[in-house]
Amino acid sequence: MQPFSKFLRLVCLLSLASATLSSCQLGRFVFYNFANITDYKIFPSRPLTASAQPFRFQTATTPRAPKKLGPTGKEVPLDQYLADRETVAFLIIQNDTIQYEQYFNGYEQSSTVASFSMAKSVTSMLIGTAVEDGLIKSVDEPITHYLPELKKNGLENVTIRHVLQMTSGIEFNESYVNPFGDAASFYYGRNLRQYVNNMQPKAAPGQGFDYISGNTQILGAILDKVVAPKTVTQYLQERIWQHLGMEYDASWSLDKKKDGLEKTFCCLNARARDFAKLGRLYLKQGNWNGRQVVPAQWVKESTQVDTSQGSSAGYQYQWWLPSRSGDFMMQGILGQFVYVNPMKNLLIVRLGKDYGNTNWPRVFTELAAVY
């Protein structure tokens, strides 16, 4: 019986250790190891509701999409090119008409995919509507007007514009492989409000671009304050989501179940077609079939090159600007994209399990040249 007793004790200790680990940030990191497009299943969330009258893109009777893609002389069929590069969904939409739509690796039209940092662009939309609604006076206000607890940390000179532009100068470790880094704390931790309260300056604001998720979570904390008693998700539902004719229910992940805060730097979970509608909203300058959902001026400021106050030519108000030709995009880790090309009236959505060792912005511009 003694060997069995030792074995039973070992099993109990391992079970206890597993339970302890799973209840903390380090445990989540060790257990799940790295972000995955199915992570919407592991976090609590708030729901976003589909429309009773969904908007549906038309489908081309004679689709226009390249049959092959790849380096000259090594082109392969488009479907194969995408599937081989960890893609799970790919849409090409021009003039509100689907020219190409395919799903791969076990995914289909109704499959939910985590957006990761594409959610940053949606957070920016909400800041723009909050300004229009008078909930935020100006993006040139210090963040401490809304988060006074950050004054003690020396962040009184950081403005909302600084965090929008990623020029805040705030200290943040964006590493996705360090279980003790800030990115892991924000992603796997359970107290985002406290993490934001602990943020410290690294450099003077407005001096240079530094992409950190902490900036977007500050925007989320501001939204959390100004839209109360609504939640950030409820504000998104009422202000934007319900007007876009979303075809499916969606969700926004939280740090914890009770009184949780939305992970506004990531973790908006939806389907490919509905992500495309967020791109269409900005393609139409914030107007959705006659309703001005997001101010046109906000869309303009979010998608035009501005290198003042340390801003990057490739990034504006939580949107990426891949070239100087007027195109822009939402982008998330593991290769989640909504690419918008106003000159071609074109949308491209790419969702994937990984980047697939591919420069997707270059692929998008190559595809845009076909249309």
Summary of the structure (lengths in Angstrom):
residues: 371
radius of gyration: 21.5
end to end distance: 75.2
largest distance: 77.5
contacts: 1249
relative contact order: 0.17
helix: 38%
strand: 18%
